[in-house]
Amino acid sequence: MKRIVFLDYVRVFACFLVIVVHASENFYGAAGSTDMAGPQSYLANEADRLWVSVYDGFSRMAVPLFMIVSAYLLVPLKPGQSSWQFYRHRFTRILPPFFIFMVLYSTLPMLWGQIDGATSLKDLSRILLNFPTLAGHFWFMYPLISLYLFMPIISPWLEKATAKEERFFIALFLLSTCMPYLNRWFGELWGQCFWNEYHMLWYFSGYLGYLVLAHYIRVHLTWNRNKRLAIGAALMITGAILTIYSFYVQAIPGEILTTPVIEIGWAFCTINCVMLTMGTFLMFSCINRPNSPRLITDLSKLSYGIYLMHIFWLGLWVNVFKHTLELPTVAAIPCIAVVTFICCFITAKIISLIPGSKWVIG
């Protein structure tokens, strides 16, 4: 299958932004030894407030971009491909590395004292139930697996759906992405109550909306390059401003804050994040090179391995740039992200040279 060049760029960009998000979390909500945000947040000063808002807020498109790339490539299913053939192909690629790294995150941190034996045993015993204590970034794998499970089910509809029918689905999805704000302003609505979370738009919400959006862009969107670039830039800028501001306006320095409250605009299925993601994706779709540079292709192919391992490297560089060198936040976050990204790429590249490496890094 011929590579779609602009998707390689999107995948590399999204992978890097994931690391930026986790680098930023060390400056407002690091929960002890996890290097990631906990249920409560604390910003030490105005500089942390500003630069966490900017770096982390802009980077919140990372997860939706990965979802769109997967859907853009995989739905509808190839002609003649059965559900079980699809599942076998996708899951043999992602599940072995996933489980290997869950074991690694449950055991290796004991070597440098980040977890004790009891925590390790607990994490190992729960591998089939949830991600390990120090692998919070693995939450992403579960909605991704869910999308893969649903792709054969929605593919027949996508093959038959008209552009108007897909736009109707997307409109309801966009309305559902406003619900976090509507809930805060108006409380429970459209059937929500303490014993029912399945509101009226439940089945049009979540990452499934990004799947349909990706298919619509690939199949039905006929905008030329200039229109994609202009509308994409407008959506990206507007979405970025809203996403950044939503955190900044609530993140008061010197106060203990509730993380889900101040991160309301950073949820991946909010209207501002959809604007940010779709705008950026449309801009990337304007890349019309016949081939990617070798480095971009390599980074794209290794992006899954980079994602799996990056928390191992992140903590080291947080200590270097935040604690040892004490760089200002404006410089520390990008330095942590860039060096972590480089180290992960080198590590993944070395592993890729070993026979059978696909079972470790995909």
Disulfide bonds with the S-S distance in Angstrom:
none
